[in-house]
Amino acid sequence: MQTRDEWIAVERWFDAHLLEADSVLDDVLAANAAAGLPAHDVSPSQGKLLHLLARLSGAHTILEIGTLGAYSTIWLARALPDDGRLLSLEADPRHAAVARTNVARAGLAARVEIRVGAALDTLPALATEARPAFDMVFIDADKRSNVAYLDWALRLARPGAVIVIDNVVRGGAVVDEASDDESVRGVRALAERLAREPRVAATVLQTVGSKGWDGFVLARIAGAPPSAAALA
């Protein structure tokens, strides 16, 4: 059986071949560590995956639930066109302050808005605002609320939108039906909700590497995106 050291070695080997040096993102991680933020950022290869998914989906509008220090935010925002917009929701004011500085450092302040407050308090306001439906939603917040976040994603995103949900494997603990861990229970409830949801096609991509054994839900809301003519 392969060890975590071997997973990380393979990850770093591919990173060296497929990821360009990026002093801005390096500085973001350093700033997050200096501010005492938890090291819960996605890995560089996972950030690149998010970036590619945003590009492949042609996203112009992205909703992110859980900003932390904006490492994933920057990967996603860089995938947007000049007139694209990303809205990120962060519960912790201190994290949000660090994130805003990082976003400005990356030259993306005009493209990214960070709102402070518990997402389940701030999400309802979005439904009342005159804004286009989101093309992509990235959920990376408290796992016990995954089902509620999915429901809001379905309400706020357009047909054909991509939904990505992080940290769903939990080192394999997700299969423990007797677990009393709220995060595990939240992921299990999410899987059950997805299984019953006819509007969504979903799968899971397991990942190993510097973030241990975990993975993403990758989902797509049924339906075709509006045509360019319809948006004109």
N, C-alpha and C positions, 0 to 999 in steps of 0.2 A: 504493500500500500504506500502511495506517495505521501510525503510529509508536507507540512505547511512550508518549510524552508524550500522544498522543491517547487511548490506552487508559486512562491514569491520569485524564485529564480526564473521560472518560465515567464511570469508576468513582466519582470524587469527586462528580460531578453527581448520580448516583443515590444515593450515600451521604447527600448533603445532603437529599434528599427522603424517603428510606426508613429512615434510621437516626436514632434520637434521640440527643441529646448524652448522653454517659455518662462522668462524671468518674471513676468507679471504674475502668473499663477504660482510660481515659487514664492514670490513675495506675499501673496495672499495667504498661503499656508503658514508662512513664517509669522505674519501678522496675527493670524488666528491663534497660533500657539502662544505668542507673546501676550495676547489678551486673555489667555486662560480658557479659550473655548474648547469644548470637548472635541476630540479628533474623530468626528463622525462624518467628515467629508467623504464623498465618493473618491475612489482612486482615480489617478490620471486616465487609465484605460476606460474606466466607467464614465468619466466625464466626456471622453471622446465618443463613447457610444451614445450618450445623450445628445451630443452635438450632431452626430450623424443622423440620429432619428429625427431631430428637428429639421435638418436639411432635407432628408428624404421625404418627410411629410409636407414640405413646402410651408412650414409654419410661419405665420406673420404675427400671431398672438400666442403667448405662452403664459399659463398660470403655474406657479410653483408654490406648493404648500410646504413650508419649512425652509428657511433661508440659511440658517446658521451663519457662517461667515461669507457666504456668497460664492463659494468655489464652484458649485454646480450651476449657480445662477450665471456666472460668467461664461462657462462652457455653453450654456443654452443661449444666452443673449448674443454671443458671437455668431451663432447660426442664423440669426434673424437678418432680414434686409434692413436697409437704413431706416425705413419707415415702420419697421416692426417694433413691437412692444412686449415687454415681459413684466408681469406683476407677481411679486413674491410676498408671501405672508409669513411673518415671523412673530412668535409669541413673546420672545425675550427682548426687551428694549436694548439691553447691552449688546446682544448679538447683532441686532439690527444696526446699531451705530457702527460696529466694526464692519458689517457687510456694506453699508453705504460708502464708507471710506475705501473699501476694496473695489467696489464697483466704479467709483470715481477714478481710482488708480488705473483701472482697466480701460478708462475712456468711454464708459458705457452709461454714464449717469443720465443721459438724455433718453436712453432706450429702456431703462429699468426703473420701476417704482417698487419700493419696499414699504409695506404697511405693517404697523405694529399692532399686535393684539392676538388673542387666541383665535385660531382660524375659524372655529365654529361660531365665533362672535362676528368676525369680519366677513366671512363668506356670504351671509344673507344680504349684506349691503350691495354686493356685486350684482345680485339679481335685480336690483332696483335701478342700476345705473345704465345709462345709454352707452353701451360699449359693444363692440362686435364679440360674437361667441369665440371662445378660445379654440385654437387649432391643436394645441398640445397641453397636457396637464402632467406635471411631475409631482408626485406625492412622496414626501420624505419627512414626515412628522411623527407624532406619537402614534404608535401602531394600534393602540386600543380604539382609536377613532377612525380606522381605515374604512369601515363601511360608510360612515357618515361622509368622509371625504370623497369616496367614490360616488355617492349619491349627488353631492354637489358638483363633482366633475361632469356627471351625466347631464345635470341641469344647465351648466354654464358653457359646455363645449358643443361644437357643431357636429353634425353627422360627418363621419369620416375622420374625426379627431383621434389622435393617439393619446393614450393614458399610460404612464409608467409609474409603477409603485415600487419603492425600494425596500430592502431588508425583509424579504418575505420567507426566507429559508430558515433563518435564526439558528445557524449551525446544526440543522437537522431537527431541531426541537419542534418544528411545526407539525411533525407527524404524531406527537404525543398528545392523544386526546384527553389525557388526564391532567395535563399541565395547568398549573394555577398562575403561570406567568401571564400578565395582562397583554404583553406584546404578542406572545404566541397565540393567545386566545383571539386577539384582534386580527391576526393574519388568518387563522382558521375561519373566523366569521367572514372575512373578506372572500376567501375561496368559495365558501358556501353561497355567498351573495352573488359572486360572478357566475357560479354554476346555474343560478336561477334567472340570470338577467339576459333576456333574449336580444337586447340591443347591443350586446358586447361580445366580441370574439377575443379570447385571451389565452395566453400561455405563460409559462414561467421559464426564465433563463437562469439556471444556477451558475454561480460564479465562485471561484476560489482564487486566493492570492493574498495580497497584503491586508485585505479586509476580512480574511478568514473564509468560512464557508457560508455563503449567503446567496442572494439572487434578487431578480426583478420580476414583477408581473409586467408583461407587455400586452396591451389591450388596444382594441380599435372599436370605436363606436360605429354601428352599422350605418350604411347610407353613403352616398357620394357627397363630396364637398361641393359647395356652390360653384358654378362655372364663373370664369372671368367676366363673361357678359352679364351675369346676374349681379355681380358685385359692382359693375360700372354705373 
